[in-house]
Amino acid sequence: MIYLETQRLILRDYQESDFDEYYRLKSDVKTMYYLQDIQLHTKEEAQEDFHKVLEDMTRTDRKFYFMHIELKDSHEQVGSAGYTVENDTPVGKIVGAGYFTYPKFWGKGYMTEAFRRVIAYAFCENNVYRISTGCLAENIGSERVMQKCGLIREAEHID
């Protein structure tokens, strides 16, 4: 089980008891505004998705490394951050990363703090060779998180 800490946050694998928080986060319209392709709309849809997440964590060829993020002091859910293994090459894993958080936590540095820790875990503890991610041009906050975490823009796609 993955358990990571930062100065203000705990990042950890999801547990069975996290279902309601998982559903609330991934069905929140404002939180998922830029990620509508993975937004959940029904509790049944969420149960199926959550079951896949928990099942994947037990596999030797695990693909999903998205973690529950909570505040250290209150254990309030902040969001989720992590990556998906796209290819496991002889030199290491190539992953697509991402993050999302409730609007009430935007602009407070939580996601930068969490994503930095995710990147450190990926490269130092999980044999990740390359991380890629992206955002819509209008999502300035997400782009700033990437920049603060040392990622560089390689391309800008019109569509």
C-alpha positions in Angstrom: 0.0 0.0 0.0 1.3 3.4 -1.0 1.4 6.0 1.8 3.2 9.3 1.2 3.4 12.5 3.2 4.2 16.1 2.6 4.4 19.0 5.0 0.5 19.4 5.0 -0.8 16.4 3.2 -1.2 12.6 3.2 -1.3 10.8 -0.1 -2.3 7.2 0.0 -3.9 4.3 -1.8 -7.7 4.2 -1.8 -9.4 1.9 0.7 -12.8 0.3 0.7 -14.0 2.9 3.3 -13.1 5.7 0.8 -16.0 5.0 -1.6 -18.3 7.8 -0.6 -15.5 10.4 -0.8 -14.3 8.9 -4.1 -17.8 9.2 -5.5 -18.3 12.8 -4.1 -15.0 13.9 -5.6 -15.3 12.3 -9.1 -19.0 13.4 -9.5 -18.4 17.0 -8.4 -19.2 19.2 -11.4 -16.8 22.0 -10.6 -13.9 19.6 -9.6 -14.3 17.6 -12.8 -15.0 20.5 -15.2 -11.7 19.9 -17.1 -12.0 16.1 -16.8 -15.5 15.4 -18.0 -14.3 12.2 -19.7 -13.6 10.6 -16.3 -16.4 12.3 -14.3 -18.8 9.9 -12.7 -22.5 10.5 -12.8 -24.2 7.7 -10.9 -23.4 5.8 -7.7 -23.5 2.5 -9.8 -20.9 3.9 -12.2 -18.8 5.0 -9.3 -19.0 1.6 -7.6 -17.8 -0.1 -10.8 -14.9 2.4 -11.3 -13.9 2.2 -7.6 -13.9 -1.6 -7.7 -11.5 -1.5 -10.7 -9.2 0.9 -8.8 -9.1 -1.4 -5.7 -8.7 -4.5 -7.8 -5.8 -3.0 -9.8 -3.9 -2.2 -6.6 -3.5 -5.9 -5.9 -2.0 -6.8 -9.3 1.7 -7.3 -9.9 1.4 -5.3 -13.1 -0.5 -2.4 -11.5 -1.5 0.3 -13.9 -3.3 2.9 -11.8 -1.4 4.9 -9.2 -3.9 7.6 -8.4 -4.0 8.4 -4.7 -6.5 9.9 -2.2 -5.2 13.2 -0.9 -6.2 14.5 2.5 -5.1 17.2 4.9 -2.8 15.9 7.7 -4.5 17.9 10.5 -8.2 17.3 9.7 -8.1 14.3 7.3 -10.4 16.3 5.0 -10.3 15.1 1.4 -8.5 17.5 -0.9 -8.5 15.6 -4.1 -6.6 13.0 -6.0 -3.3 12.8 -7.9 -1.3 10.2 -9.6 -0.6 8.5 -12.9 -1.5 5.6 -15.2 1.1 3.3 -16.6 0.9 3.5 -20.4 3.9 1.3 -21.2 6.4 -0.6 -19.2 9.6 -0.5 -21.2 13.0 -2.1 -20.4 14.3 1.3 -19.2 11.2 2.0 -17.0 7.5 2.9 -17.0 6.1 5.6 -19.2 3.1 7.2 -17.5 0.4 9.7 -18.0 -0.2 11.8 -14.9 -2.9 14.0 -13.6 -4.6 15.6 -10.6 -7.9 17.2 -9.5 -9.1 18.9 -6.4 -12.1 20.6 -5.0 -12.3 24.3 -5.9 -12.2 25.4 -2.3 -8.5 24.2 -2.3 -7.5 25.9 -5.5 -4.7 28.5 -5.2 -3.5 27.3 -1.9 -0.5 25.2 -3.2 -1.9 21.9 -2.1 -1.8 20.3 -5.6 1.7 21.5 -6.3 2.8 20.0 -3.0 1.0 16.7 -3.7 2.1 16.5 -7.4 5.7 17.1 -6.4 5.5 14.1 -4.0 3.8 12.0 -6.7 6.6 12.8 -9.1 9.3 12.0 -6.5 7.6 8.7 -5.7 7.3 7.8 -9.4 10.9 8.4 -10.3 12.6 7.4 -7.1 10.5 4.5 -5.9 8.4 3.1 -8.8 10.8 2.9 -11.8 9.1 5.6 -13.8 11.2 6.8 -16.8 8.9 9.4 -18.3 5.9 11.4 -17.1 3.6 13.2 -19.5 0.5 15.2 -18.7 -1.5 18.1 -20.1 -4.3 20.5 -19.7 -6.6 22.8 -21.7 -5.0 26.1 -22.5 -7.6 27.9 -20.4 -6.8 25.9 -17.3 -4.0 28.3 -16.1 -4.0 26.9 -12.6 -3.2 23.4 -13.8 -0.5 24.6 -16.1 1.1 26.5 -13.2 1.2 23.3 -11.1 3.0 21.6 -13.9 5.5 24.4 -14.2 6.1 24.6 -10.5 6.8 20.9 -10.5 9.5 21.2 -13.1 7.6 19.9 -16.1 8.2 21.5 -19.5 5.8 22.2 -22.3 6.7 20.1 -25.3 3.7 20.9 -27.5 0.5 22.8 -27.7 -2.4 21.2 -29.6 -5.0 23.3 -31.3 -7.8 20.7 -30.7 
